[in-house]
Amino acid sequence: MIVVFDGLEETGLRVLNQVNHGIRQRSKEYISNSLAIVANMPLLLEKFGLKMH
């Protein structure tokens, strides 16, 4: 998948690939962090004295 931003297409394919790689890497990090938070949600709620039903 190639994401093209206005003006970047003139900079060449190498730069576009670097930008796309950076975007994919950030997305993976955000998803991983979000999943870690959700996985720990029962423990976090318990620490605050709340219960999940």
C-alpha positions as CSV (number, residue, x, y, z in Angstrom):
1,M,0.0,0.0,0.0
2,I,1.4,3.4,-0.9
3,V,0.0,6.5,0.7
4,V,0.7,9.6,-1.4
5,F,0.6,13.1,0.2
6,D,0.4,16.3,-1.9
7,G,3.9,17.2,-3.1
8,L,5.6,14.0,-2.0
9,E,5.2,12.4,-5.4
10,E,7.9,14.8,-6.9
11,T,10.5,13.7,-4.3
12,G,10.8,10.2,-5.7
13,L,9.8,6.7,-4.9
14,R,12.6,6.2,-2.3
15,V,11.2,9.0,-0.1
16,L,7.6,7.8,-0.6
17,N,8.7,4.3,0.5
18,Q,10.4,5.7,3.6
19,V,7.3,7.7,4.5
20,N,5.1,4.7,4.1
21,H,7.4,2.5,6.1
22,G,7.3,5.1,8.9
23,I,3.5,5.3,8.8
24,R,3.2,1.5,9.0
25,Q,5.7,1.3,11.9
26,R,3.9,4.0,13.9
27,S,0.5,2.3,13.3
28,K,1.9,-1.0,14.5
29,E,3.2,0.7,17.7
30,Y,-0.1,2.4,18.4
31,I,-2.0,-0.8,17.9
32,S,0.4,-2.7,20.1
33,N,0.1,-0.1,22.8
34,S,-3.7,-0.1,22.6
35,L,-3.9,-3.8,22.8
36,A,-1.6,-3.8,25.9
37,I,-3.8,-1.3,27.6
38,V,-7.0,-3.3,26.8
39,A,-5.4,-6.5,28.0
40,N,-4.6,-4.9,31.3
41,M,-8.0,-3.3,31.7
42,P,-9.4,-5.8,34.3
43,L,-6.3,-5.3,36.5
44,L,-6.5,-1.5,36.2
45,L,-10.1,-1.5,37.1
46,E,-9.5,-3.8,40.1
47,K,-6.8,-1.4,41.4
48,F,-9.3,1.4,41.3
49,G,-11.9,-0.7,43.1
50,L,-14.1,-1.1,40.0
51,K,-15.4,-4.4,38.6
52,M,-16.2,-5.5,35.1
53,H,-19.5,-7.4,34.6
